[in-house]
Amino acid sequence: MIDLEFVSNVLGWLYVTSWGIFSYPQIFLNYKLRSVEGLKLDYAFLNVTGFIYCSTAYSIAFFKKDLPLDHYGYGTIRIQDLVFIYHNLFTNMILNIQGIFYKRGKNTLSLYSILYVLLVIVLTVVIYLLSEVHDVIKPTERFNILLFLGFVKISMSFFKYIPLVYWNYKRKSTKGFSMTAFMFDFTGGVLSVSQEIIDYVDKTTAVMNPIKIGIGVTAIFYVMILMYQHYFLYGDQEILPSKAIITAEDKKEKGWVPLPEDKVSSAL
């Protein structure tokens, strides 16, 4: 007889490890290049915002044992979940700090991402006041403030990949983008969803954690798109000079030296 609880624990620590390692290849690549031109700034900004929301929800669901509605619809929150959330919050803060100090080129934070985060903050305050302070909205297993915080994380996970996919498409390149990092992202998604399914089958929890399922499925879906871009469309080559404007600053940075006129004519 297979011990499903043991299998679940193993999958839990494996997904924590995979998603925990995830950010480091990109952090080291940014450091090596002294540039964040390969990773869209919107991705890092939305990601760290999502982890702030999710860490808040997970912490309350884990430490506050008297929550009704089977932990407000979260089911089982394990210590691995907290390790994953807080560690990734830390590593994504590093990515955002790199985005401030390293070379960015044309990679900027879009107004859409800023407005979206501001909208989410306003909605969070409104829903908290209506459901937890004034009792206008009665919390249920299907909708409450903690689930809202988690759903914000899912929405951030969904939208954060879109600017990244478009950025690769716009540049026709994945240079400066660590595919290794996103392979760990893909693996973490598969392991996280698998653990949640096993917990449900083993009746460890009566409610599947919709946040973990949503984050995992979203990661699997988008990383498949990124893999297609990297391995079949653009690869990790530099943007070709024929497709870009080479400025005097670029020439100076690359150490290009103009040829004398006689050498140019002889080369022709």
N, C-alpha and C positions, 0 to 999 in steps of 0.2 A: 504493500500500500504506500503510495507516494504521499509524503508529508507536505501538503500544499502550503502550510504556514511557513515551513522552512524554505520552500521554493520561492514564496513571496518575499521573504526577507532577503534572500540572495538577489532576486531581481531588483529589490529596492535599493540595495547598496550598489549594485551594478549600474542602475540608472543614475544614481547620485554621482557615482564616479565618472560616468560618461558625460553627463551634463556639467559636472564640475570641471572636467578637463577642457570642455568645449571652448571657453573663452581664451585659454592660454596661447594656442597657436596664433590667433589673431593679434593678441597683445604683443607677443614676441616679434611677429612680422612687422607690426607697426613700429616697434622699437628699432628693429633692424633697418627699416627704410626711413625712419624718422618722418613718417608720413602716414596719414589716415585716408589717403585718396582712394584706396580700394574698398573701404567699408563705409557705406553711406551713413552720415551722421544721424539721420532720422532713425535708423535701425537701433543704434546704441541709446539714443534719447528715449525712444518709446519702450525699449526693453527695460531700462533701469526704472522707468515709471511703473511698468507692469509688475516688476519685482517688488517695488515698494508697496503696492496695493496687495499683492499676493502674500507677502511676508506678514503684513498686518492681519489679514484674514486667517492664515494658517496658524499664527501664534495664538490668536484668540480662541480658535476652534480646538487647539491642542491643550492649552493651559487652563481654559475655563471649562471645567468638567461638568458644570450644571447647566450647560446650554440645552435648551429643548430641541425638539424636532430632529433628533439624531444628529446633534452638533450642527444644527441649522442647515442640514442637507449635505454636510461634508463627509459624513460617514467616518471612516477610519483615517486619522492623520497620524502618521508615524514619525519617529525621530528623524528618519532619513529624509522625510519631506522638508523638515525645518533646516537640516544641514544643507540640503540642496538650495533652498530658497535664499538663505542668508549668505551662503558662499557665492552664489551667482549674483546676488545684489552687490557684493563687494567687487567681483571681477568686472561687472558692467559699469561700476563707478570708475574703475581704472580706464576702461575704454572711452568713457566720456571725458575724463581728464586728458587723455591722449588727444582727443579731438579738439581740445582747447589749445594745447601747446605745440602740437606737431603740424607739419605742412599739410594744408587741406586742398590746395588748388581750387578747383571749381566745386568741390564737395562742401555744400553748405546745409544748414538746418532749415528745412522749409517752413514757411508760415503755416501751412496746413497742419503739420505735426504740433506746432506750438498751440494753435487754436483748438485742436482736438484735445490736448491734455488739459487746457483751461476749461473746456466744456465738461470734461469728465470730472474735474475737481468740483465744479459748481453742482453737477448732478449728484455727486457723492454727499455733499453737504445737505442738499435738499432732501434726498432719500433718508439720510440719517435723522434729520429733524422730524420728518413725517412719520417714520416707522418706529424710532427708538425714543423720541422725546415727547412728541405730541400724540402719538398713537392714532394717527389718521390712517396709516396703512398698517394692517395687522400682519406681522411676520408669519410666513408659512414655510413649509418645507421646499416649496417651489420658488419662493421669492422672499428674500430678506437682505439686510444690509451686508452680511458676510458673503452671501452668494453674489451680491452685486459687485463687491470688491474683487471676487474671483473672476467674475465675468468681464470685468475691466481688464484683468490680466489676459484673458483669452482674446479680447478685442485687440489689445496691444500686440499680442503674439501674431494675430492675423494680419494686422496692418503694418507691422514693422518690416515684414519681408517684402512688401510691395515696392517701397522706394529702393530697396537693395536690388531686386530683380530688374527694375526699370533702370537703375544706375549702370548695371552691367550691360544692359541692352543699349543704352545711350552711348556708352564708351566703346561698345563692341569689344570689350576686353574684361578679363577678371584679374588683371594684374593688381597686386596689393590686397587681394581677397584670398583668405585661407580656406581652401576647400577641405583641408584636414579638420579644421574646427567644425565645419558644418556636417562632416561625416559623424563626428561625435554627437552633434545635435540630433541627427537622424537616429543613431543608435539609442540615445537616451529616450527619444520619443517612443520607439518600439518597446523598450524595456518597461517604461512607465505605464503604458497602456496595458501591457501583458500582466504586470503586477496587479493592476486594478481589476482586470477580468478574473484573475485567479482568486483575489480576495472575495469577489462577489460569488464566484462558484463555490468557494469554500465556506460561504456564509459568515466570513469574518466581519462583514459589514452588510447591512440591509440596504444601503444606498451606495451606488457607485459614485465616486467623486467626479462630478461633471467638469471640474476645473482641470484635474490631471488628464482626463480623457481629452478635453478640448485642446490643451496645450500640446499633448503628445501627437494627436492626429494632425494638428496644424503644422507642427515641425516636420513630420513625415512628408506631408503634401508639398510644402514649399522647398524643402531640401532636395526633393526629386527634381523640381524645376531648376534649382541652382546647379545640381549635378549635370543636367542636360546642357545648361549654358556653358559650364566649365569644360566638360569633356567632349562635347559635340559641336558647340557653336563658336566659342571665343577662345577657349584655352587660357593659358596664363601668359600669352604673348603681350608685348607692349603694343600700344596703339601705333599703327603704321604711320610714318611721316606723311604718306600720301593722303591719309584721312584726317590729318591734324595740321594746324598752323604752327610752324616752328618759329618761335620768337627768338630775338637776340638773347634774351635771358636764358632760354632753353639751350642755345648753342654754347653760351658761356658756362652753364652748369655742366654740360656734357664734355666740355673741353674741345669743341670742334675748332679747327684752325682752317681758315680759308686758303685754298690752293692759289698759287700764282697763276696769272692769266695764261702763260705759256704751257703750264702743266695741264690746265683745264682744256686748252685747245688740243694738246697732244692726246689727252685721254679720250676726247671725242673722235 
